[in-house]
Amino acid sequence: MNTHPLSPPWRGAVLEHESMRKHCSWRAGGAARRYFVPADLADLQTFVAQQEPAAALYVTGLGSNLLVRDGGLAATVVHTHGALSGLQLAGASAPGEMTVEAGVAAPKVARTAARHGLEGAEFLAGIPGTVGGALAMNAGCYGSEIWDHVVAVTTIDAAGILHQRAPADYEVAYRHVRLCAPALAGGLQPLAEWFVAARLRFTPGDGERAGLRIRDLLARRIASQPLQQPNAGSVFRNPPGDHAARLIEAVGLKGQIRGGAQISLRHANFIVNLGSATAADIEDLIAEVQATVAARAGIRLEPEVRIVGDRLQ
Ligand SMILES: Cc1cc2nc3c(=O)[nH]c(=O)nc-3n(C[C@H](O)[C@H](O)[C@H](O)COP(=O)(O)OP(=O)(O)OC[C@H]3O[C@@H](n4cnc5c(N)ncnc54)[C@H](O)[C@@H]3O)c2cc1C
């Protein structure tokens, strides 16, 4: 890991060939060609604006839904957690609303909401990613999804310009979020955009009751998920009307091992790193599940986790 040799106009740190293993909850995978940790949002704008138009940027949060292949990612990874960290409650002007920057951990939103007498954010307590990652994934559980609570989002484009966007600008579904074409009208090329903040709305109510629900939800997760071993949560989306975990168990793959990766004995839709897993071990296990479930149950399971980068040559 080397710091950038030049003295650039931005304040944050640029690291070269940064191993993504330490930034992904699976604790496996290759390196990012460059890794940028902005000082704050203005610094991120400065950095992005200085990049070549064709430069590949990949924005990440806590890496809790991410696998970088062992050959690495030929892009500049932008790390938001700890950098875009503002959180403000709107107060009397808009009861129940808060503005949260993309790098804030989702559980912090849940705890802050409960502490301020808001209900409805509890589901975020068990999602170990950032608000930006949750917006990108439409993360959710126990019947709630983050986009149910979005009033507006702020994004940054590849030129470093900020945009205010409404939920109507997005196509949002189960673990799916896409900026719609009308938002990009006006003769512009469809630019990539990343989330830098969101205005979220929850329901003014009983904070103590919300706190109890958080405790209950976390207890259920501790009982049902392999939280002692590195993992990335549910690997596959649930197919309509069924559960990926049920299908994986039904075809006899619970406990299956490839190298250092194993289909969790506690929850069959989790793959855990036994200690020495490579990204290839994990991806091979994913492929084995897909092939076996397709052959025996006739269902193609689609990964929920994002897999990026190159395989080792
Ligand atoms: C133990 C465990 C339990 C989990 N439980 C749940 C659950 O109940 N429900 C659920 O939905 N998920 C769950 N997950 C998965 C994961 O926590 C969520 O998908 C989370 O929202 C990912 O956030 P992140 O910051 O870690 O994103 P990352 O893993 O860093 O990134 C995931 C994707 O989002 C993109 N992204 C990240 N930040 C931004 C941004 N600011 N703008 C644009 N794109 C961005 C990345 O490029 C990448 O494609 C779980 C994971 C673990 C490890």
The ligand as a Tripos MOL2 file, in Angstrom:
@<TRIPOS>MOLECULE
LIG
   53    58     1     0     0
SMALL
NO_CHARGES

@<TRIPOS>ATOM
      1 C1        -24.5840  -10.6900    8.2530 C.3       1 LIG1
      2 C2        -25.2300   -9.9740    7.1020 C.ar      1 LIG1
      3 C3        -26.6040   -9.7950    7.0910 C.ar      1 LIG1
      4 C4        -27.2220   -9.1280    6.0240 C.ar      1 LIG1
      5 N1        -28.5720   -8.9590    6.0480 N.ar      1 LIG1
      6 C5        -29.1810   -8.2950    5.0340 C.ar      1 LIG1
      7 C6        -30.5880   -8.1000    5.0340 C.ar      1 LIG1
      8 O1        -31.3020   -8.4890    5.9510 O.2       1 LIG1
      9 N2        -31.1460   -7.4500    3.9910 N.ar      1 LIG1
     10 C7        -30.3910   -6.9800    2.9520 C.ar      1 LIG1
     11 O2        -30.9560   -6.3800    2.0360 O.2       1 LIG1
     12 N3        -29.0470   -7.1640    2.9200 N.ar      1 LIG1
     13 C8        -28.4300   -7.7980    3.9360 C.ar      1 LIG1
     14 N4        -27.0690   -7.9800    3.9020 N.ar      1 LIG1
     15 C9        -26.2850   -7.5220    2.7330 C.3       1 LIG1
     16 C10       -25.7060   -6.1030    2.8610 C.3       1 LIG1
     17 O3        -25.4810   -5.7490    4.2110 O.3       1 LIG1
     18 C11       -26.6200   -5.0620    2.2050 C.3       1 LIG1
     19 O4        -26.7960   -5.3260    0.8290 O.3       1 LIG1
     20 C12       -26.0530   -3.6460    2.3800 C.3       1 LIG1
     21 O5        -27.0320   -2.7240    1.9790 O.3       1 LIG1
     22 C13       -24.7790   -3.4040    1.5560 C.3       1 LIG1
     23 O6        -24.2290   -2.1650    1.9900 O.3       1 LIG1
     24 P1        -22.6550   -1.9060    1.8930 P.3       1 LIG1
     25 O7        -22.4210   -0.5150    2.3200 O.co2     1 LIG1
     26 O8        -21.9050   -2.9490    2.6260 O.co2     1 LIG1
     27 O9        -22.4560   -2.0470    0.3280 O.3       1 LIG1
     28 P2        -21.1930   -2.6890   -0.4250 P.3       1 LIG1
     29 O10       -21.1490   -4.1460   -0.1560 O.co2     1 LIG1
     30 O11       -19.9890   -1.8930   -0.1440 O.co2     1 LIG1
     31 O12       -21.6660   -2.4820   -1.9420 O.3       1 LIG1
     32 C14       -22.7650   -3.2350   -2.4470 C.3       1 LIG1
     33 C15       -23.1480   -2.6320   -3.8050 C.3       1 LIG1
     34 O13       -23.6710   -1.3190   -3.5970 O.3       1 LIG1
     35 C16       -22.9260   -0.3740   -4.3570 C.3       1 LIG1
     36 N5        -22.8130    0.8520   -3.5720 N.ar      1 LIG1
     37 C17       -22.3190    0.9820   -2.3150 C.ar      1 LIG1
     38 N6        -22.3850    2.2630   -1.9300 N.ar      1 LIG1
     39 C18       -22.9080    2.9620   -2.9570 C.ar      1 LIG1
     40 C19       -23.2100    4.3320   -3.1800 C.ar      1 LIG1
     41 N7        -22.9690    5.2540   -2.2350 N.pl3     1 LIG1
     42 N8        -23.7660    4.6910   -4.3520 N.ar      1 LIG1
     43 C20       -24.0010    3.7710   -5.3130 C.ar      1 LIG1
     44 N9        -23.7140    2.4460   -5.1820 N.ar      1 LIG1
     45 C21       -23.1720    2.0620   -4.0090 C.ar      1 LIG1
     46 C22       -21.5570   -1.0250   -4.5820 C.3       1 LIG1
     47 O14       -20.9310   -0.4910   -5.7380 O.3       1 LIG1
     48 C23       -21.9490   -2.4780   -4.7400 C.3       1 LIG1
     49 O15       -22.3790   -2.7380   -6.0530 O.3       1 LIG1
     50 C24       -26.4340   -8.6370    4.9600 C.ar      1 LIG1
     51 C25       -25.0370   -8.8080    4.9870 C.ar      1 LIG1
     52 C26       -24.4420   -9.4640    6.0500 C.ar      1 LIG1
     53 C27       -22.9440   -9.6160    6.0620 C.3       1 LIG1
@<TRIPOS>BOND
     1     1     2 1
     2     2     3 ar
     3     2    52 ar
     4     3     4 ar
     5     4     5 ar
     6     4    50 ar
     7     5     6 ar
     8     6     7 ar
     9     6    13 1
    10     7     8 2
    11     7     9 ar
    12     9    10 ar
    13    10    11 2
    14    10    12 ar
    15    12    13 ar
    16    13    14 ar
    17    14    15 1
    18    14    50 ar
    19    15    16 1
    20    16    17 1
    21    16    18 1
    22    18    19 1
    23    18    20 1
    24    20    21 1
    25    20    22 1
    26    22    23 1
    27    23    24 1
    28    24    25 2
    29    24    26 1
    30    24    27 1
    31    27    28 1
    32    28    29 2
    33    28    30 1
    34    28    31 1
    35    31    32 1
    36    32    33 1
    37    33    34 1
    38    33    48 1
    39    34    35 1
    40    35    36 1
    41    35    46 1
    42    36    37 ar
    43    36    45 ar
    44    37    38 ar
    45    38    39 ar
    46    39    40 ar
    47    39    45 ar
    48    40    41 1
    49    40    42 ar
    50    42    43 ar
    51    43    44 ar
    52    44    45 ar
    53    46    47 1
    54    46    48 1
    55    48    49 1
    56    50    51 ar
    57    51    52 ar
    58    52    53 1
@<TRIPOS>SUBSTRUCTURE
     1 LIG1         1 GROUP 0 **** ****
